Amino acid sequence: MSAISAGVVKSLRDRTNAPMMDCKEALLEANGDVEVAVAILRKKNAAIQAKKGERETAEGRIACHIDSASKVACIAEVRCESGPVINSEHFISLANDLAVQVVVSNPANVDALLTQPFYKDPNRKVNDRIADVVGLIRENMKVAKFTRLQGGHFGFYVHHDGTVGVLIQVEGAKSDEQVLRDVCMHIAAKNPMVATREEISKDVVDREFEIAREQAAASGKPANIVEKIAEGKVKTWLAENVLLEQPFIKEEKKTVGEILNGAGLKFVRFVRFRVGELS
């Protein structure tokens, strides 16, 4: 075929998001057959993905998805190479698709996720979906990690630049989306060490007491006063590091625990991801 019409090229581009010249070249190679051209582009994308697979992915974004009907939620971290890409509509769409995939298909780990049939097109694998965007943007991309939670109610918050995200799980007669989003925003900003003081080992608390006693003793005050000062310092330390005891960022006269209780919600778990952090 000597010529490919602009309409056919545009149709292929709309379907694949591939650059116009790539679409034209694929159609020429396919002798105008759109389905063959699609296969050619996908094969090319897979080759690009393999070539770029060793390149460092230092940037990325967090994505969340909640399925209220099945009471399942996911938070995922998807990585790329450069900062500008994290705000690309194609990369954002990919990250969101991967979060949905985890909710729908419950993969055991990242490797299992990549080999699952893609929920929007079961004839293709999840890794093929990633390869499409790698071929389009020409950067290495990968799923760094994800957490899937089931049961109860959920809320989430993802910072505007996508670099920090929080998913919270609670129980209660009914959900309160605004309260849960606000609590997630609080967690994103304050980065609590744990949710409850019971999660902190006795050794850690004892160490904080010892540090507080040494600081208080340096003032020369009597032993009984030193002990009270130390207790006060440890209480303050707990309020800074334990989620349910932290003053709520939007209403500091109440703790996060009190905010949740006031909404009729019982805390279960939170997951906070920041791009690049190991956990």
N, C-alpha and C positions, 0 to 999 in steps of 0.2 A: 504494500500500500504506500503510495507516494506522498499522500497528504492526510493529515488527521485534522478534523474540524475542531475549531475552538470550543464548540459546544460539548464535544466528547471529552476533550481535555478538562474542561471545567467540571463536567460530571464526575470524572475520576478524582479530581482534586477535592470536590465536595465530599466524596465518599471516603477518601483516605487522608485528607489534610496534607498530603505530600506537596512539595514545591512544584510549581507549574511545569518547569523544564523536566523534572523527574517524571512527571505524569506523561508528558509528551514523548519522552524517550521510551518509557515503558510501553506506551501504546504503539509506537513504531516497531518496537521489538516484538510486540504481540500481534502485529498486523491488524491493529484496530480492535482486537477482541478485549473488551473491558475486563472480563473476568480473568483472563490470562494476565492482563496488565496489573490487576490487583495482586495476583500471586507473585508476579515479578517484583513489585514494590515491597511486598512483605518479605520475600527472600533477601532483597537488598537491605532492608531494615535489620534483619537478623544478622547479616554479615557485619553491618555497622556496629550493632550491639556487641558482637563477639570481639571486634577490633578494639572497641573502647572499654571493654570490660575490666581492664586492669587500671584504668585511670581513677585517681582519687575522687571520692564523692564527699567533699567537705561541707556542702550546703544541703539544704533540704527543707521540708515542711512537715507539719503534723496534720493529720486528718482524723476526723471522728465520724462515726455513723451510729445512729440508734434506730433500732426497729422496735417500736413500742408494742406492737402486736405480739411479737414473739418474745419480748423482754430480753433482747440480746443487744449488746453494744460493743463497739470496737474503737480503740485508739491505735493509730499506726504512724510510724515515722518512715518517710520515703526520702531518699537522698539523691542529690544531683551534684554537679561539679561547681556551678557558679551562682552567685547571688541573684542576678537578674532572672534566671530561669525559675526561681521559686514562685515568682508572681506571674509566670506564663499561664494563660488559660488552659493550655494543653497539659502542663504539669500539675496544675491544681485539679483538673478533671481526672487525671491518672491517679493522684493520691486519694481522691474521694472514691473512685471506683475500687481501689484496693481495699479501702476500709469497708465498703459494702461487701466485697468478696469475702472478707474474713467473717463478717456477720452471717452471710448466707451459707457459706460452705465449711466453716469451722476447721481450717487447716491446723495440723499439729504443730507446724513450725514454718519458717520462711521458705525452706526448700520445698515443703509439701504445697505451700501456697502457689509457688511458681508453676507447678506441674498440674494444678487443677484446671478443669474446663472453666473458661471465663464465663461468669454468670450472664453476661449480655449476649454472648455468642458461644454456646457450648462446643461448637466445632473447633474452637481455638483454645489455646492454653493462656493462662494469666501472663506467662512470660512473653507471649506473642503481643499481648496488649502493651506491655512495657516496651517491647522492641519497636512498636509503631511510633511511640513518642521519642525514643532514642534516635530513630531514623529521621524523624522530623526536626528535632532540636540539635542533634549531633553532639549529645553529651551522654556520658555514662549515667545510668540511673539504677537504683536498687532499693529494695525494701530492707530497712535496717532492723526493724523490730515491730511487734504489735502485741497488744493484750486484748483478749476477748472476754467479756463478762456476761453473765447470764442470771436473770432473776431480779425482781424488784423494779425500781424506777431508776432512770438515769438522767444526768445532765452533763453538758460539756461546754467547754470554752476553748477556742483557738485564737491566740493573739493575732492581730491584724497582719503581721508579717509571716505568720505560719510557723515561727520558730519555737513556740511554746504552746502546749495544749494540755488540757486536764479533762479527765473523765471521772465522774463520781457516780457511785452506786448507793442507793438508799432503799429503805423499806418504809411502807406506810399505806394508809387507806387510799390515798391519791397523791399524785405528784404535784409539785409546784415548780414549773419550768423556770420562772424568773429567779426564785430563791436558789435553785440548783445552779443556774448559770452564774449568779452572783458569788456563790460559794466557790465555784470553779475559778472565777476571776481572782478571788482572794487567794486560792491555792497557787495560782500562776504567779501572783505577785509576791507572796510571802514564803513560798517554798518550804512548808513545814517538814521537819525531820520525820515525824510519825503522826498518826492520827490520834492515838490515845497514849497516855503516860505508861500504861501497862506494856506497851511495845518497846519501851526503853529498858535496857537491862539494868539490874541493880548496880553493877559495876560502874556504869556510866553515871548514874545518879550519885553514887558514893564519891566518884571523882569530882563531880561538880560541887558537892558539899565540901570536900576537902579544899578545893580552890577557894570557895567562898569563905571558909573558916580562916584560911591563911590571909586573905585580903582583909577580913574584919579584924583579925588579931593584930594586924599591923597598926591599927588605930590606937592600940593600948587600952581598949575598953575591957571591962570585967568579962570573965568567961561566959556568964549567963547571957550577957548582952551580945557577945560574939556569936553565940549559938543562934539567937533570935535574928541577928543580922544575916547569918548564913542561911537560915531557913527562908528569909525574905528574898535573898538573892537567887536561891534555887527555885523558888516559886516563880520569880520573874523569868528565869531561864526556861522553865517549863512552858510558861505562857508564850514565850517567843518561838518555841520549837514544836509544840504539840498542837495539832490542828484544832481539835475541839476545845482547847483552852485559850486559843489565840483570840484577842479582841477582833471582832469582825471589822473588816476594812471599811465598810460603808456605815457601820453603826458601832463605834468602839466601846460603848457602854455595855454591849452584850458580847458574849463569846460566840464563836462559830457553832458550838454545841447548842447554845441557847437559841440561836437563829433557826437551826434545824428542828429542834424540839418544838419551837413555836409554830412551825409549819406542819407539825404532826409527822415528822420524818425521822427515821432512825438511821444513823450513819452505818454503812457497811464497809465501803472501801473507796479509796481514790487512787488514780494512776496519773502521774505527772510526767510528761515527756518533754525534754528540751533537745532540739537537734544537736547531735554530737555527743550527748551524754550517754554513758554506758548503760545506765539504768534509770 
